[in-house]
Amino acid sequence: MSPTPIVEYGVTSPEVLASMAGIDFVRGIFEGRLPAPPIMQAIEPYDSTAELGVVVMYSVPGFRHYNPIGSVHGGYAATLLDSAMGLAVHSTLPPGSGYTTLEFKVSFIKGMTKDTGPVRTEGRTLSVGRRAATAEARITDAAGRLLAHATTTCLVFELPTGT
């Protein structure tokens, strides 16, 4: 068994972010060349990949994700879905562009527990324009059963360059 890679968490400087094409930025995070966003400490994704407009992440829901009624909190799924959709959008953007989530809708289909095992989250863009982008994402279990899905609208904007 290979050792778990050490992940550095942090925020990439605005100058570095603005200088990179979106696909290079997302791949840089997944490959460990750039820090992973601190929110990822909560979901610990692994084997993440990015192509133009498509992001895939794997994660394992655990007891630490439980809500008061004994199942995985919806925030776990929402974080995975929002992250996958946002990063899919970001993967399509040119240098100097960024995005932020304006809204998203989540549908929870099947509950998760610590026994669910690895889940796969796939985010995919639907439309990316100069000012707005839409995307969708799905979480499935190892058997391919749908656990949750979502859609988002993101605002696309020019990043401040600090000059």
C-alpha positions as CSV (number, residue, x, y, z in Angstrom):
1,M,0.0,0.0,0.0
2,S,1.4,3.4,-1.0
3,P,1.6,6.1,1.7
4,T,-1.0,8.8,1.6
5,P,0.3,11.9,-0.2
6,I,0.8,15.0,2.0
7,V,-1.5,17.7,0.8
8,E,-0.6,21.4,1.3
9,Y,-3.7,23.5,2.0
10,G,-3.8,27.2,1.3
11,V,-4.8,29.9,-1.1
12,T,-3.0,30.6,-4.3
13,S,-1.9,34.3,-4.7
14,P,-4.1,36.4,-6.9
15,E,-1.1,37.1,-9.2
16,V,-0.5,33.4,-9.8
17,L,-4.2,32.7,-10.2
18,A,-4.6,35.5,-12.8
19,S,-1.5,34.3,-14.8
20,M,-2.8,30.8,-15.4
21,A,-5.3,29.3,-17.8
22,G,-8.1,27.7,-15.7
23,I,-7.2,24.1,-16.8
24,D,-3.6,24.6,-15.6
25,F,-4.8,26.1,-12.3
26,V,-7.2,23.2,-11.6
27,R,-4.6,20.5,-12.6
28,G,-2.0,22.3,-10.5
29,I,-4.2,21.9,-7.4
30,F,-4.9,18.2,-8.2
31,E,-1.3,17.4,-8.9
32,G,-0.1,19.2,-5.7
33,R,1.9,21.9,-7.5
34,L,-0.5,24.5,-6.0
35,P,-2.1,24.4,-2.6
36,A,-5.5,22.7,-2.2
37,P,-8.3,25.0,-1.0
38,P,-8.7,24.7,2.8
39,I,-12.3,23.5,2.4
40,M,-11.0,20.3,0.9
41,Q,-9.7,19.3,4.3
42,A,-13.3,18.5,5.1
43,I,-13.9,16.1,2.2
44,E,-10.4,14.9,1.4
45,P,-10.8,14.2,-2.3
46,Y,-8.3,11.9,-4.1
47,D,-7.6,10.7,-7.6
48,S,-9.0,14.0,-9.0
49,T,-8.7,14.7,-12.7
50,A,-9.5,17.7,-14.9
51,E,-10.2,18.0,-18.6
52,L,-11.7,21.1,-20.3
53,G,-15.1,21.4,-18.7
54,V,-15.0,18.2,-16.7
55,V,-13.8,17.5,-13.2
56,V,-13.9,14.1,-11.4
57,M,-13.1,13.7,-7.7
58,Y,-13.3,10.7,-5.4
59,S,-13.9,10.9,-1.7
60,V,-15.0,8.6,1.2
61,P,-17.8,9.7,3.5
62,G,-17.0,8.9,7.1
63,F,-18.3,9.2,10.6
64,R,-16.7,12.7,10.9
65,H,-19.3,13.8,8.3
66,Y,-22.4,12.7,10.3
67,N,-25.3,14.9,11.2
68,P,-27.3,14.5,14.4
69,I,-29.6,11.8,13.1
70,G,-26.8,9.4,12.2
71,S,-26.1,9.8,8.5
72,V,-23.8,11.9,6.4
73,H,-24.7,15.6,6.5
74,G,-26.0,17.1,3.3
75,G,-23.2,19.7,3.5
76,Y,-20.7,16.9,2.6
77,A,-22.5,16.3,-0.7
78,A,-23.1,20.0,-1.3
79,T,-19.4,20.7,-0.9
80,L,-18.4,18.0,-3.3
81,L,-21.0,19.1,-5.9
82,D,-20.3,22.8,-5.7
83,S,-16.5,22.2,-5.9
84,A,-16.8,19.9,-8.9
85,M,-19.1,22.3,-10.8
86,G,-17.0,25.3,-9.9
87,L,-13.8,23.7,-10.9
88,A,-15.3,22.4,-14.1
89,V,-16.2,26.0,-15.0
90,H,-12.8,27.3,-13.9
91,S,-11.1,24.7,-16.1
92,T,-12.5,26.4,-19.2
93,L,-11.5,30.0,-18.3
94,P,-8.6,31.9,-19.9
95,P,-5.8,33.5,-17.9
96,G,-7.1,36.5,-16.0
97,S,-10.6,35.2,-15.5
98,G,-12.3,33.8,-12.4
99,Y,-15.7,32.7,-11.3
100,T,-18.0,32.6,-8.2
101,T,-21.1,30.6,-7.6
102,L,-24.3,32.7,-7.9
103,E,-26.6,29.9,-7.0
104,F,-26.9,26.1,-6.9
105,K,-29.6,23.5,-6.4
106,V,-28.9,20.1,-4.9
107,S,-31.1,17.1,-5.0
108,F,-30.3,14.4,-2.4
109,I,-31.4,11.0,-3.9
110,K,-29.9,8.4,-1.5
111,G,-28.4,8.9,1.9
112,M,-24.8,8.2,2.7
113,T,-23.2,6.6,5.7
114,K,-19.6,5.7,6.8
115,D,-20.3,2.3,5.1
116,T,-21.1,3.8,1.7
117,G,-17.5,3.5,0.6
118,P,-15.8,5.6,-2.1
119,V,-18.0,8.1,-4.0
120,R,-17.4,9.6,-7.4
121,T,-18.3,13.2,-8.1
122,E,-18.3,14.4,-11.7
123,G,-18.8,18.1,-12.6
124,R,-19.5,19.1,-16.1
125,T,-20.1,22.5,-17.8
126,L,-23.2,23.1,-19.7
127,S,-22.6,26.6,-21.0
128,V,-19.7,29.0,-20.5
129,G,-20.0,32.6,-21.7
130,R,-18.1,35.8,-21.0
131,R,-20.3,36.7,-18.0
132,A,-22.1,33.6,-16.9
133,A,-21.6,29.8,-16.8
134,T,-23.8,26.8,-16.0
135,A,-22.7,23.4,-14.9
136,E,-24.1,20.2,-13.4
137,A,-22.6,17.5,-11.1
138,R,-23.5,14.0,-9.9
139,I,-22.3,11.9,-7.0
140,T,-22.5,8.1,-7.5
141,D,-21.4,5.2,-5.3
142,A,-19.1,2.3,-6.4
143,A,-22.0,0.5,-8.0
144,G,-22.9,3.6,-10.1
145,R,-26.1,4.4,-8.1
146,L,-27.0,8.1,-8.1
147,L,-26.7,9.6,-4.6
148,A,-27.1,13.3,-5.3
149,H,-27.0,15.7,-8.2
150,A,-26.9,19.5,-8.7
151,T,-26.9,22.4,-11.1
152,T,-25.2,25.8,-10.7
153,T,-25.0,29.2,-12.3
154,C,-21.7,31.0,-11.9
155,L,-20.6,34.6,-12.5
156,V,-17.5,34.8,-14.7
157,F,-15.4,37.9,-14.2
158,E,-12.0,39.5,-14.8
159,L,-9.6,38.9,-11.9
160,P,-8.0,42.0,-10.4
161,T,-4.4,42.2,-11.4
162,G,-3.2,44.5,-8.6
163,T,-1.8,47.1,-11.0
